[in-house]
């Protein structure tokens, strides 16, 4: 049930009034208190109706918000809590609430490297402390695939801020194939995660053709802001750029082809329920339960690794070049064990 800010302010105000046992609270008193509270919040006169406060009292008494507030009327005109120490802010957390909070904390902790979530840091810590002091110790129900020791994660926030504020970077970078590191100017567009690794996508001064470049964060040795160079105004849309790509390696149009695979009966359900790509279609179902699927993507390294990961349960039917590549790699793998 959606709640607006005004309703929450009224509930909190009524709760504060009814906690004050030194005063008798008539309905008009509660209306006036709510009007004053909303006036202070909005900076203008707010006339809370009698009907609104009556509905608020009814809502607080109910289980719809989990309050179940013991509000009673005595002498047919005064409101109070039947339990003197009651407050809607001290509602006990249910076991189900604790499970939800526990898993939420684990998910939020995955984003701790971004300053975007820095203000959540203290909240997450307090939530975590609350959860572990009030619930029985049990392992997490949701387990996310993370690697705390992955290199480059320390750069995440620097790069995020550069993209957000449109700042040009000077990056010292050494790829796996380079003998030495090199420094170049880089215009960052987006951060991309794939297979538990992070990448920076943008344009580099080291590329004369000014094509889009993808840099792995774990190969970055040093990063500096360069405020003297104006940031490019070129628009970039990650969804469009990666539309026909599995992974992070976007190739030229010549490498964009229709891929046709035959998946055996044991793996067909997995491939159907978790498609390799958004363009995937089933073009044939065989009598033995196998399926033939097709999708339209770049023939990149990530595609090859994905296919090889299925071993003998997938056969590449087309294109012929990809079929030959996979065959060659499988033959090489076979020789390692023969």
N, C-alpha and C positions, 0 to 999 in steps of 0.2 A: 504494500500500500504506500503510495507516494505521499510525502508530507512536505508542506512548504515551511519556510523559515518562521513565518508568523505563528503557525500552529505550534511549533516547537517552543517558541518563546512563551506562548500562552500556557502550555503545559508546565513549563519550568516555573512560571510565575505563580500559577495556582498551587503547585507543589510547595514552593517556598512559603506561601501564605498559610497553607494548612499545617506546615511544620511548626508554625508559631502558635503554640497553645495558650499564649497569654492574651489572645484576642479572639473574639467571636466573629466569625466570618459569614456574613450574609451574602447572598448572590450578588447584590449591588456592589458590595465591597470587592468581590473577586472581579467583577466587570471593570471597576475603576482601576484596580491594580494592573489588569491586563492592558487596559488602554494606556496607562502611564508607561508601562514597559515597552509597548510598541511605539509610543511617542518618542521615547529615549532612543530606540533603535533606528527609527526611520526619520526622526527630526521633523515630524509633522503630526498634527492631531489625527488620531485614529480612534474612531468610535466603534468599540466592540459591542456587538448586540447581545441581548439577553439570551437569544436562541443559540448564538455561537458558544457562549460559555457553558450553557446547559449541555450542548453536544460534546464539548471538551470534557466535562465531568463524566459524561456517559462513556466517552472513549477511554478515559483514564481508568474507569472502573472495569472495562472489558479486557479481554485477553488479546485483542487485535494488535496491540503494540507490545504485549507482554507485561504491561504494568500491573493489571489486576489490583488497582489501588483500592484500599479499604476505606473509601469515602462514605461517610454516613451523614445523615441530617438529624439534628436533634432540636427539640422544641419547635419542630416543623419549619425552621427558618435558618438555622446555623449549620455550617459545614465544618467537618473536621475529619481527621484520620482516626479510625477506630484503634489503630496501633500507633502509639505516640512517636515511636522512633522510625516510622515508615518514611521512605522517600523514593520517588521514581528513579533517582540516581543511584540507589543501592540495590537494584534488582539483582538477585543472584543469577549467575551465568549458568545456563543449563549444560548438560554433558554434550549435547549436540552443538551448542554454541562454541564450546571449547574445542571440539574437533575442527569446526569451520575456521576458528581463529588460528589454530595451530597450523593448518595447511595454508591459510592466507599469509601468515608470517613467513613461511618457507618460500612462497612464491615471490613475495615482496623483496626478500633478501637477495634474490637473483639480480636485482637492479641496483645494488648498493654502490656500484662503480660510477653511476651517473649522478651529477650534482642536482639534476632534475628531481631526484628522489631524496636529496640530502635532508630536507626538512622532515621527511618521514623517518629518518634514522632513529631519533629519540622515541618516536611513537612505536616503531617496530620493536625497539628494545624493551619498552614498557609492556607492549603486548606479549612479547616473548616471555618476559618475567612473569606476567600475570598468568599466562597459559601454563607454564611449567610449575607454578606454585599451586594452582588449583586443579590440575588434571593429573590423573595417574600417568606415569611415564610410559608412553608407548611410542613405537616407531611411527614415522610419518606415513600417512596413507598415500599422499602424492609424492612421488620421487622424480625429481627433475634431473636430467643428464647434464651435469656441470663439471667443470675442471678448474678448481681453484688455483692450480699451479700453472695454468696456461700463460705463456709469455704474451705481453702486449696489452693485457687487461688494464694495466695502469695508465694507458694512453686514452682509454675510452672517454673519460670526461673532457680531457683537453680537446680531443677531436670533436666531440659533441658540441662544445662551446664554440669552436671555430666555425662549424657549420651553422649553428644557431645565429651567431653574430656576423657571419659572412666575412671571415678573416682568412687571408692567404697564409699558407704554412710553408716553412722550410723543413723538409724531412730528410734525415740521414737514414738511408735504407740499404739493406743488403739482402738480395734474394738468395734462394738456396743454390742457384747456379752461378752467382757472381763471386769472383775471387776477392773483391774489395767492396767496401761500402761507398755509396755516392750520395751527394746532397743535391736536392733539386727543389724548385718551387712547385707547390701543389695547391690547386683550388679544390677544396673538399665539397662534395655534393651530399652524399649520404653515408651512413654506416650500415653495413649488412652483416647478418649472422648466418652462417651455414655450417651444418655439421659440427656445431659447438666451437667454431672458429669465427673470429671477427675480421671484417675487411672494411677498408675505406675506399670509397668510389669517388672519382673526380677526374680532373685534368692536370697533367704534369707538364712543366716547362721542358722536361727532358724528351718529350715526344714531339717531334717536329710537325707531325700531322695532326696534333692536338686531338687525338682520339681519347675516348674514355678509358681510364686506367683503374684497375683494381689492385689495391695494396693490402697485403696481410699485416695485421697489427703486430704479429709475433716476429716480423722481420724489420720492424722500425727500431732504430738504435737511438734516435734523438729527434725531438720535435720542437720547433720555435715558431712563434707568431711573427709574421712580417707585415707590419702595419703600413709600410711605404708603398706596397703594391696594391692597386685597386682590385677588389674581388670581381670575378667575371659575373656578368649579368645574364649569362646563358641559362635558360630554363632547363631543368632536368627532372624527369619523372621516373622514379625507380620501378614502378609497376609496369610502365611501358618498356623501359630498357630491358628488364628481365622477363618480359612476357613470353618469349620463346626459349627460355634457358632453364636447364636444371643445374643448380649450383650457382657459381659466381663467374664462370668464364663465358663471356659473350663473344661469339665469333662473327665473322662477316656473313653476308647473305648466302655465299656459296656453300657454307657449312650448315645452312638451315634446310633440313630435309625431313621427309616423312619416315619415321621409324616404325617397323612392323615386327612384333615379337610374338612368339608362341610360348605360352606359360603352361606348365604341366598341371594336372588336376590338384596336386597337393598345395600349390602356391597360387592357383587361380583366385581363390577367395580373398587372399591378402592383396593381390594386385587390383582386384575389383573394388574392394572397400577402401584401399589407400592408393589411389592412382599415382603413377609416376609423374604425371604432368596434367595441368588443367585441360589440355586438349585431347586427353586420352579417350579413345572410343573402342568398344568391343565390336569387331567386324565379323567374328565367327566363334561359335561354340561347337566343339567336336563331341562325338559320342562318348569318348572316355572322360570327359569333364575338363579337358584342356580348353583354353581360350586363346584367340588370336587378337591382339590389341594393336592399335596404331596411335601415334601422337606425333606432333610436328615440333621439332626442337633443333638446337644447334648440336652438332656431333662433337661434343667437347669431352674433356678428361673425366668430368664428374659423371656424365652419362655412361662412359665405359666402366667406371668403377661400380656404378650402381648395378649394371648388368652382370658384371663379374661377381658381384656379391651374392647373386642367386645361383652361381655355380652351374650345375647340370640341370637345373629346373627351368631354365629359360633358353630359348633358341632365337637368335637374330635371323629373321627371314629377309629383311631389307632395311637399309640399302646394302648393296654388295660390299662396298668399302668397309662399312662398319662390321659386317659379318666376317670379313677376312681379318680385320684387326682383332676381334674377340677370339677367333679361332687360333690366331698366332699366339696370343697371350695364354690361352688355355693349354696349347701344346707346350709352350715354354714352362708353364707351371707343372704340367705332367712330367716333364723331364727332370724337374727338381726332385720328384718323389720316385722316379724310376731308376 
